Amino acid sequence: MQKLPRVSIVIHDFDPNLGQGRYCHEIVRRLADQFEFHIHANTWKPVDAPNTHYHKVAANRFNVITTIASFLPFAELSLARIQPDLIHAQGLSSWRTDIITGHMCNGARLRHLRGAGWRSRWFAELITPFERAFYRQRRARHLIAIARSLGRDVEAQYGWQGRTHVIYHGTDSVRFRPAADPEERRRLQERFKVPQNRWLWIFMGEAVKGLSGAIDQLQQFPGAHLLVVSRSNFTAFREQARARGVLDRITFHGYDPKPEEAFRAVDVFVYPAAYDPFGLVVTEAMASGLAVVVGVGVGASELIEDGRNGMRCDPEDPEGIRRALIQLSQLPDNAAALRRAARETVIDQSWDRCAEQTGRVYETALQERHP
């Protein structure tokens, strides 16, 4: 029996409910018959796939800084015990890697943190020099950028000299789909406690990625109601909504383990984020057959042709966001065509395609290391 190449994936949390973890789960599930995977992580939820092994990496999880600082040396010890043929690091997770999947560029993110809390700015400023050193390590030759913009940012901010492969995240278009019929939609509206027969918007994700802008737009659309699905603290946003006189038109739902059901209950996904390296919630909303209004600083907006399969907006231009929403509200036939085109776009951008492209990068890197 032919021995499979050993590929070590280094990641803090191998968890399909988290962005990086979802990406790694989907890749491993599809490539486990071609490679022997070793997952080096602090926590994991096993994937249903053969040839996959797990290695505990200790970490002090007091905060993000202590997590990264403590994880790095223990990851090196874990890798030394395995001696893999190929190392695939998820962001700043290993000083010895062949392939990096870039999930964030804090050097670029700093540009968008002017109005953010001091903790976010402090973390980005502190971690940027470490990311710069990470991307300049001698062994790393391949960068998988989850969007063209992220690849450009890493090259500009950190002086990346290796080869860049733009591979967009996939989308599970079976799990994320439109409502089967009006009855399913009605039932889900009851579950999420949103009114029926209203123009329903949804914001999903970290609240700092545009929730404030979505709340401000409600004043201009008295027939709209906003559903918010997020792990974030809502205190400041409730106060904002109360000050704008729209608190009674917002349902602050909190986190939900079945986001696909929230998407099926509504009409429009509003995500005027200033910066998000990719934004899986965007493509999941598109797969769910929603019209989407997405900030141009979001990586997934590269998949949107403005007016054909979604609407791109400048988060710094409230009037531009309002015009996009007006266009969707006044031209329902066009909006229906846009929703269909949105789903067709992400069906083509599947996890199978993402894994296939990633497998080709593995093969190239293996040939370079073991010709």
Beta strands, then each sheet from edge to edge (+ up, - down):
strand 1: 6-10
strand 2: 13-14
strand 3: 36-41
strand 4: 43-44
strand 5: 52-56
strand 6: 86-90
strand 7: 99-102
strand 8: 142-145
strand 9: 163-166
strand 10: 199-204
strand 11: 224-229
strand 12: 250-252
strand 13: 268-271
strand 14: 291-295
strand 15: 311-313
sheet 1: 5+ 3+ 1+ 6+ 7+ 8+ 9+
sheet 2: 2+ 4+
sheet 3: 12+ 11+ 10+ 13+ 14+ 15+
end
